[in-house]
Amino acid sequence: MPRWVDWSQFVCPFTPERRFQFEGQSPPSPPPTPKDDTWARELLEGVVWVLLDGSGEAVRADEDDEGFWWPAQVKSEPWSHPIVVHLLPIRHVHQTLLQLHRPSSSNILTFVDSRTAQPRFNDRTFRVHDRTRELHGRQHPDLADFKAALERATTLNAEDHLPDVEEILRLSSRHPSVSGIEISSQRRQATTAAAEVGDDHPQAAWCDPGPDSLLEIPGELVIARSYKAYYAAMVYDYKPGVFMNGRARPGQYLIEFMDGKRRWMSRKMFYSRDDDEFVTKPLGHYEDEDDSDADADVEVHVDTARPITAAPTDRATAESMALEKLIPHIYNILHWTVKSAYPPTRGRCDDFYRGARKRKALGADGTQTGSLTASERGVVSKAMQTWVACDLRPVGDARYEELSPIDRAMFCCDILVPEAAKQLLAWRAGYRVDQASVPPCPEGPAELSAALQQQETAIHKKADHLARLPPPANWAKKINAVRTSRSAAMRELGRLA
């Protein structure tokens, strides 16, 4: 769903179809964002322009949000996934190191327009909205900020010794109108063709085409090959291809099987619902596939006096860490939740206090815990019950403190357990690695800083998506349902005997 932003709060170089009223003058016609037919991923190096939204984050290629362009420096290789950029000085944006997971001509451009040999944006296309001056004073990037950033960008661009315009045009002419994330309908053939680039095709003229645009990553249910059979699996990540020894190596996908094992595989090693082989290939069966144990009777001890294990510093450590050791690293967030002061859960807390009808909806939504197994759900549930009842239990806001013991148990089930599951999924997915930690919740009224609120909202949005993914125990049932439906359609079309 698009995120609605009050653009009157911002100073921005013009983007398409934007109109502003200026003090004492009519707005100039905004120059359209160039439809750069020379856009190519390998040209994204040195200084670039990045499209930012109202919170200072990069606008994704699949979003309809408008934004403002700001100069940045590329800090990764052009074919890296994601592309990492560092914003040049911009006030009141705390997170200046951004990741673009789906770079395209709609959210990142080269600094210089190859047709004019000049920066794409300048101070003549930069204006301050009068209402912004009145309401926000200097709490926004202004024309002086933009001039300073543009001057810095121009200097850095000159120092980078980028290819001249003729070289840019020469490289880009080899693949006009190619988007880094667009793949033709014959995506498997395109991937194979990319892998067969010969020694006469230089590395500079090749870039990774990106993941299959029809796959939901993470979350796409597929059938993947393991030894001589195909099994229900899910696509979790994509690693872009590389150019080595004169040959393009296609990107690989991180596939998780129902038994929890993960493998990096090429696109031809698995089939999605859009492939006929998704229906025709025989599906293997796990012995414990139908084992839907209830929450295991796992003994969980919450010892607040015991030293807490250091927080994971990388995704692999977070994935391998036992839940009992990972749970203490989410207690601060849960305490802010109990006080109804954690922005992503404030609405759920309000619904809980409104009464039975709202609580019923919360209970139904709270059953979604993503890839957590039945035994892991039991660990989380028992840990939360122990935490809210121990001697050092969290002190909540006035509404929480007035709850009866039964209602507090309901709050634990409807609010804390689902939130704990999402935070644990976020840790395992690496979303919290290298991110600022949420501090302990102080006594009395409290509020997170603006930077932390933005960070937590972004992380929670991704964690909520992970929680809504079907658990491994349901993968085979969902896949079989799709296979049955598609096989009937294929028979009607004469594509299946």
N, C-alpha and C positions, 0 to 999 in steps of 0.2 A: 504494500500500500504506500503511495507517495507520502512523504513527510511534508506537511504544510508549514511554511516558514514565513514570518513577517519580514518581508524584504525591505520594509521602510527602515529597518535598523542597520542597514549596511550601505557601505560605499563601494561601488563596484564598477569595473569596466563593463561596458554594455554587453549583454548577451542577447540572442535573437528574441524578438517580440517583446522587448521590455520598453516601457515608456515611463519617464519620470517628469515631474514638474519642477522647474528651477526658479529660484528667486529672481524676478525681474527679466526673465527671458523664456522663450520657448525652447523646449529640449531639441537638440540636434537629432537628426535621424541617426539611430544607432547603426554602426556598421555591422553587418551580419558576421557571425563567426565563419571564417573561411571554410568552405567545403574543400578541404585540402586533399586533392587527388594524389598527392605524393606522400600521404601518411603511411609510414612503415615503422614497425616496432624497433628495428635496429637503429633507426635515427634518433631514438629517445635516449640521448645521453647528454651529459653536461647540464646546461640550463634549459628548462622547459616551462610551459604554462600548465597549471593544474586548475581544474574547475572545482571550486569549494562551495559547500552549502552554508546555511546560516550558522552552523555550529563550528565551522572551520574544518570540516571533514571533507575528504574527496568525494565527489558525486559519482556513484556507480554508473556503469554504462547502461544498466537496465532500469535506471530510475528516470522519472520524468521531471525531477526537480530542476529548476533553474538555479543559477549561481553566479559567482563572480570569479574571474580568472586572476590568478596570482602567480608570480614567478617562483620557481623552486629548482633545486638541484637534484639530479638523479644520483642516488647513492648505491645503486645495484646495477648489474649488467642488464642491458635492454631486454634480453630473453629470460631474465629471472622471473620466478613466480612466487610471490607478487613482486611488482616493481616498487622499489622503496624510494621515496623522494623526501627531501628536507625543504620545508618552506623557508624562503628568505624572510627577513624580519617582518613580522606582522603582529601588531599589538592585540592583546586580549585573546589570543589563541594559544593555549597552553601546550597542546600536543602538536608540535611542528614536524615530527617525523611520521609520515603517512605511508600507508600501503595501498597500492592499487591492484586489486585481484583480477580485474577485468579491464585492462587498459584499452582504450579505443580513441578514435578521433573526437569523441563526444566528451571526454574528460581529461585528456592530456595531449598537448600539442608541442611541437618543436618551438623554440624561442623565436626563431626568425622565420618569416614567411618566405618560402623559396621563390615566390614570384616577384617580391618587392625587395628582398634582401634586407628588410627592416623588421624590428620587433613587431609582433602581431598586434600588441596593444600599447598605448602610450597615454600620457597625461591628458591629451585632448579628448579621450573617450572615457575619462574618469570624472565623475561628478559626485557631490554630496547632496543628498536629499534634505530639503529644508526641515522637514519634520524630524529627521534624525538629529539635527543640530538642537532643536528645541527640547526634545525628550531625553536625549542621551548625551548631550555635551560632546566630550571627546572620547566616549567609551566605544570607539570604533576606529577602524583604519580610515584615515583621511587622505586628502590629496598629497600632503607632505609625506605621509607614510608610503604611499604608492610610488612617489618620485624617488624616494630613498631606495626602495626595493628594486625599482626599475634600473636605477643607476648602478646598484650593486650587481644586478643580473647582467647588465651590459658589460661591466668590467669582467665578471667571471666568464661570460661567453667569449670575450676576446682572449682570455687567458687559456681557455680550453683547447684552442687550436682546432676548432671543429672544421670539417671539410667545407670548401667553398660552395657557392650555390650550384655551380656546374656539377660538382661531385654529388651533391644531394639529388639533383635531378637525374643524374646518370643511374644512381642506385635505385631511386624510387620508380623509374620508368620500367624496371624489370617486373614489377608487380603492382600495377595501378589499382587503386580502389580496393586494396586488401585490408580488411580489419583484422586485428590480432585475435579476435574472439569468434569471427564468423567462419563457419565450416559449411561446405556445400552439403546438399542432401545425400550425396554419395560420400559421406565423411570417412568411411572405412577405406575407400579407394584413395581418397585424398591423403590420408595418413600414410598409406603404403607408398604413394608416390613421393611424399616428402622424405621418406626413409631411403629412397633409392637415388638420392642426389649423388652424382658422381664426383670424382676428383676435380673435374673441370668447372665445378660450381663453387665459387668461393664462399667462405663462411659469412662474409659481409652481406651477401645477397640472400641469406636464409634466416628465417626467424620462426620460432615455434608457433604453430597455428592456434595454440591454446586448446583447452579441453573441448570435448564434444558439447556443442551448445544446447543439445537436447537433453543432456543429463543434469539432474539436480545434484549438486555437490555441496555439502554432504547430503545423503539421503536417498539416492536412486537405488531401487531394488533391482537386482540383476541376477542372472545365472552365470556363474564363473567356473572356469575349468580348474579342476584339481586332480592331477594324475589323469585318469581316463574317463572321468565322469564330470558332470556339471552339478553344482550345488547352489542353493539359495545364498545370496550374499548382498552386500551393500557397498556402494561407492562412497568413500570418505574423503578422498583428497586427490589432487592432481599434481604431478611433478613434471615441469616442462622439459621438452627434449633439448639436446645439446648437439653441437656440431663438433665432431671429433674425427681426426685422421681423414679429413676430406669426405666424411660421410655424416649425414644428418640422422641422429638417433631420435626416434619419435618419443613423445612424452609418455609417462606411465601413470597409472591410476592406483591409488591405495584401496585395496579390496579387503573387506572384513567378512569372514565366513561365520556361520552360526555358532561354531565352537569357539569363537573369539580370536582365531588365528588371522593374521593380516599378511598380505603379500602385495608387492608392487607388480602390476601386470600391464601389458600393452592392451590397446583397445580391442584387438582381435581375439583376446583370450576370454572375453565375456560378452554377453548379449543383453540388451535392454528390451523393454516392451515394444520398441519400434522395429526390432529386428525379427524376421520370420523365424530365425533359429531359436528365438526365445520360446517359441511354441513347439518346434520340431525336435529339439534336443531333449533326450531323456534326462530326467532330474533325479539325482542321487538323494538318498534319505539317511539322516542321522538316526542312530539308535535311540537317543534321548530327545528327539525332535518334538515329541508330543508331551514331554515332561513339563508340565506347567505347575510346579510346586508352588504352594503358597509361601508367603514370606517365611524363610527358614528360621528355626528357633536358635538364633545365634546369640551367644552370650556376649554382650558389649559392656565394657567397663569405661566410664568416663572419669578419668583421674585428672582433675585440674591442677594438681600439685606436681604431676610428672612433667619433666621438660618436654616441650613440643619439638618434634622433628623439624628440621629446617625446611622451609618452603621449597618446592621443586623449582629448579632453575631452567628446566627445559621440558618439552612435551613428553619425551621418552620417560623421564623420571616420574612425571605426574601420572602417566599411564600405568607404570609398574608399581607405584606406591600403594600400599594397602589402605583401604578406606578409613580404617581406624586412625591412621597417621595423617590422612589428608583432611579429615573432618575438622580437627582443631583450627585449621586455617580458614574456615568459613564462619566461625562463631562470631567474629566481629560484625559481619554482614547480617547474620541472623539476629544479633542484639539490636542493630539499627532497625531491623524489620519489626521486632517486638515493640519498639517505641514508635512505630509507624513513621519513621524518619528516613527510610531507605526508598528513594524515589521510585524505582521499578516496581515495588510491592505495595506502595501506599494505597493504590486503588483497590487491591485485593483486601487489604486490611479494612478499609472503609466498608467494603461490601460485607465482610464478615460481621462487623458491628451493626449493620443495618437490619439483620434478622434472618429468619429461617429460609425464606425464599432465595435470598442471595447466597446463603451458605450452601444450599443444595447445589447451586451451579458451581460453586467453588470446589465442592467435593468431587463432582464429576471431572472437572478440569485437573484436579490434583492427582489423578491416577496416571498421568503421562510422565514417565521417568526415562524415556529414551532407551539407551542401550544398557541401563542397569539391569542386572539379572535379578531373579527372585530373591536369592540370598543377599545380594547387595542392597536391595530395597529393604530387606529385614534389618540389615545393619544400620541403615540410615534412620529407619523408623524408631528402632530401639535407642539409638544414640540421641535422637531429639527428645524422646520421652524422658530419658535419664537426665538430660541437660536442663530441661525446664523444671524438673522436680528436685534437683540436687540442692545442697546447702547454699551454693553460690549461684543460684538460679538468676537468670537475667531479669532485671527490673524494667517493666514496660511503661507505657504512658498510662494516664489515668483510666482510660477505657479498659486496658488490659488488666490492670490491678484490681478492677472491680469485678472481673469475671469469676464465676464459680469454678471449683475444681473441674467439674465436668466440661464447662465451656472452655477452660484452658486446654484440656485434653483435645477438644475439637479444634481449637486454634492450632495446636501442634500438628494435627493430622491434615487440616485444610490449608494451612499457610506455611508452617515451618518445614514439614517434610518435603512438599513439592519444591520449595525454594532451595532447600539443602541439595536436593537431587540436581537442580539446574546448576548450582554453583560447582558441584563436583564434576558435572559434565563439562563445564567451562574450563576447569583446571585440566581435565584429561585431554581436552581438545587443544590445549596450549594457549587459550585466550587470555589467561592471567599471567603468563610468563612475561617478564620485563614490564609489567604494568605496576602502577602505584598501588600500594596496599591500602585497604580501608582501615582507618584507625579504630581503636576501641571506642565504644559509644560512651560519652561522658554522662554524668548525672544531670538531670534537669533537661530543659529544652535544648536541642542541638540540631545542627544541619551540616551536611557535607558541603565541601567547597564546590564552587561551580565546575572546576576542572574534574573533580571526582564524580560529580553528578553526570557529566557528559560521558566520562569513561564507563561508569557503571551502567548507564542506559544502553550504551553500545554493546557492551559485553552481554548484558542480560537479554538483549534482542537476539543475539546469536545463540545463547544458551537455551532460550525458549524454543528456538527452532530445533535444536538437538533433542530437547525433551519431547517434542511432538513426533519425532521419528518413531516408527514402530519398533518394539523390542525384538531381539533376535528370535524369540520363540514364535513370533507371529509372521516372520518373513515368508516361510514356506506356504502358509495358508494364503497370504495375500498374493504371492506369485502364482500359486495354483489357480486362484480365482481369475487372475488376469489371463493366464494361459487358456483356461476353459472358455472364457469370453472371446478371445482372439481366435481360437481354433474354430469356433462356430462361424465366425465371420469369414475366415479364410476358406472354409469348406463351401460357403455360399458363392465365393468368388472363384472357386475351382483351383485354388492354390494349395489345397490340402486334400489328400485322398481320404 
